[in-house]
Amino acid sequence: MAAARTAQIIVAQPARKPARRSGGGFRRRTRRSSGGASPARARERATTQTMTLGGISALAFGLIQRKVKLPGIPGVPNSLTYGAGTAAVAVIAKSDKLLKIATGPLFAGLHNIGLRGLGADTVAGEWDDTTAGEWDNEQTAGEEEEVTAGEFDDL
């Protein structure tokens, strides 16, 4: 029987290079490109993205709602119903962008409730357009004048 041979492997650390010193005794400060953006810049970008996506989604939802009759809960604005539903789906799916998109219709619905309140006398998702485009004016309080949104008097 032959004796088993063993070999010993030695691993040494590489030699350290001496530190480089600048001639003037001070270092120039430079921004590291690998560090990424500052936390303030990241918050600013997230806020801008939230406002942009929320505004576009609120506008798109409003345009869709004008053309298509969406089912809803009586007395609750459709924008609040669909915005809250989208926010719930976004939380379950853990989607940050979908949550930002849901903020537009959600806040539009909350704004609608703040203006008009909840009530069973309103139809879900519809605006009461009886005063659209009209302003109360004390000088014409006794007069009745027909005002239609989008029409202008010729001067």
N, C-alpha and C positions, 0 to 999 in steps of 0.2 A: 504494500500500500504506500502510495506516495503522500507525503505530508502536504497539507493544503497551504498554499502560499497566501499571504495577506499583503496588501499594498497600502501604504499610508499616503493619503493625499492631503497636502497642506494648502489651505486657501488663505491668501494674504490680502489685506485691504489695499486698494490702490494708494499710491503716495499722494498726499495733499499738496495742492498748489499753493504757493504763498499768496496772500491777499494783495490785490492791486490797490494802490493808494493814489489818490489824485495829487497833483503837484501843488495845488493851492491850499490844501489842508481842509477843504470842505467838499461835500458831495452835492451835486446838482440833483434836485428832486424832480423826478419824472413820474408821470402817470403810467401805471402798469396797464398794458392792453389786455392782459389775461384776467385782471381783477373784475371786469364787468362794470356795469353802471352803478352809480351810487344808489342807496336806498331811497333817497328823495326823488331821484329821476325815475326809478321803477314805480314809485307810488303815483307820480305825475302821469306816467304813461298808462298805468292801470285806470286812473280816473278818467283820462281822456278817452280811452277805449270804452269804458263803461258808458260814458255820456254819448259817444258816437253810436255804439251798437244799440243802446236803449232808445235814442232818438229816432234812428232809422227804423227800428222795429215798431215803435209807436206809430210812426207815420205810415208804415206799410200796413199795420193792423187797422188803422183808421180808414185807409183807402179800401182795403178788403171789406171792411164792415159796411162801407157805403154801398158797395155793389152786391154783396152776398148777405142773405139773411142767415145769421148764425144762431144756433139754439143757445139759450141762456137761462139763468135763474131769474124769475120775475122779481123786479125791484133791485136787482144787483147789476151794475154795468158789466157788459160783456168783457170790456178791457180788464176789469178787475178779476173776473172769473178765469179768463184765459191766461192772464198774466200770472195769477197765483198757481194755476195748473202747470204752466211752463216752468215756474220757479221750483215747484215740487219735483217735477221730472228732472230738472237740472241738479237738484241736491241729491236725488237718488242715483243719478248717473255720474255724479261728481264731475260735472262739466262746467268749468268757469265761464266759458264764452256763452253757453246757453243761459246761464244765470244772468249774465250781463244783458243778453237779448231780452230776457223776461222782465227786466226792470222798467223798460219803456211802457208797455201796456199796463203793468202793475201799478206804476205811479200815476199813469193817466186815469186809471180806475179810482185810485184813492183821491185824486184831484176832483174827479167827477162827484164822488161821494161828499167831499168837502163843500163843493158848490151846491149840490142839490139834496144831499142826504139820501138815506135808504128809504124806500117807500114802495108799497105795493101798487100805487097808482101810476107808476112809470113802467114803460115796457123795457125789458132787458136790452141794454145796448143802444137804445134810441135816445136821441136828444130831443128836447121839447123846443122846436124851432119857431115858436110863436113870437119870440122877441129877437130873433137873429138879425143882427145889424142895426137894431134900434137903440137909441140912447134917450134916457129921460132928460127932457129939457124943460126948465121952468117957464120959459117964454111961450112954449107951445103946449102947455099942459092941457088946455081946454080943447085944442084942435085935434082932429084925427087925421092922420096923414098915412097913406099906404107906403110902406118902405119895403122894398124887396132887395135881398142881398144880391149884389152883383150889378145892380142898375145904377147909373149915374145920371144926374141932370145935365143937360147940355147947357153950357155957359155962353 
